[in-house]
């Protein structure tokens, strides 16, 4: 069963949003009432950061109806594509919420937490679709990733083993709940264990620290949150003492700079756990709760998941020297079923039964994986060298004059691609030449940026990832 705690529910806390909460008994009753009112094979959920969104998802999963989570900040054209592609029969939303045009035309079911019923439907088949989550469309319209129940159950159990995650844990986070990090890992993860999730609504260091000093044992976040947390715990010793009480701090969705690791560790004694996943695969690798929390790495493959690196010719990279770069390929029960209505894209994404992630990495002798970037945007081929943008970004972040940075390649007649850095400067601001020399000294001269642009901010998506295609 995907959420076994709903089969024999208790009055234990399940979901908390501020002063609003649902016990397992209340959640089971609400889910039952929702499940009995659903029609069709798919429903859209207007995924605002509310307790109603969580209840809607649990109710649809109980009914065996695939959930299409919709980002409440979605644009008109993207929403039109998602609805046309997935064809949901209904839309679920919190009462009183105004829906945009395309969704407003669908039959609507308001999620009323006071309406409850008894008796959940029979558990659906493990291969039945649980979610259709749309990827960000970098080269065309977003693709609908069809995720089976089997992938969610197996992957959450693998994470439980890696993080020693039990029903006694309370997870706190402020992640958006229209994607796999905040929704699958951050909401369904605690519910599968029989523990609780405390959603902050909006991230603040003070709110997260208060939870960690109280009921919460684990926090999930993205690098932008940990960057803010680092500054705040450095400035406030009491805040640092609160964060120090956490059992586990987990970071994902993008690489966490080594400098952020060290700042939080110095202030709180906490070493952050990094993990690596994708919409199509859920979580592939993680540093273990008991393992070495090595900055810049995502640990080893989680139980049941196979990970390999392949070169440009598709041959397996056999060396483990933490230097040879290959593309990550994955197989296991964590894989998605298909891209909805896109058999061509599904076939293209597979290689001899392995999923091509498009992420590039190295493997250390002890098996630790280090992500160096995306094949399309973060691998720079300059002067005959293959260079990972992430390595240069981490080097630049070690300079006290750099607050944030993004690195990418740009066409160059001589080098093929030149290395370009976009820097949000700290105070005092460095010069471009100073930063170029800094990288050449820390790494090697061919990895130095040829151009440095100073900017006020970097373009980021809701998960805190820099959207490099939007860099000026």
Buried (B, 14 or more C-beta within 10 A) or exposed (E): EBBEBBEEBEEEBBBBBEEEBBBBBBBBBBBBBBBBEBEEBBBBBBBBBBBBBBBBBBBBBBBBBBBBBBBBEBEEEBBBBBBEBBBBBBBBBBEEBEBBEBBEEBEBBBBBBEEBBEEBBEBBEBEBBBBBBBBBEEEEBBBBBBBBBBBBBBBBBBBBBBBEBEEEBBBBBBBBBBBBBBBBBBBBBBBBBBBBBBBBEEBBBEBBBBBBBEBBBBBBBBBBBBBBBBBBBBEBEEBBBBBBBBBBBBBBBBBBBBBBBBBBBEBBEBBBBBBBBBBBBBBBBBBBBEBEBBBBBBBBBBEEBEBBBBEEEEEEBEEBEBEBBBBBBBBBBBBBBBBBBBEEEBEEBEEEEBBBBBBBBBBBEEEBBBBBBBBEBBBBEBBEBEBBBBBBBBBBBBBEBBBBBBBBBBEBEEBBBBBBBBBBBEEEEBEBEEBBBBBBEBBEEEBBBBEBEBBEEBBBBBBBBBBBEEBE
